[in-house]
């Protein structure tokens, strides 16, 4: 997204859901940065879950199965 990172996009989606009375859509963050502060930043932005790169498809599948 031009001029918008994933954190801001997630915050905007969460605000739109709140403003319009929708339940939260599951949003899974995918990042190469595994530092704990990034995971906390993802939680603060409203992401439902966090998966690191390189993607372990078993981890991604478990994350997705929590919501679907």
Secondary structure, DSSP 8 states (H G I E B T S, - for coil): -TT--HHHHHHHHHHHHHHHT------EEEES---HHHHHHHHHHT-SEEEESS--HHHHHHHHHTT-
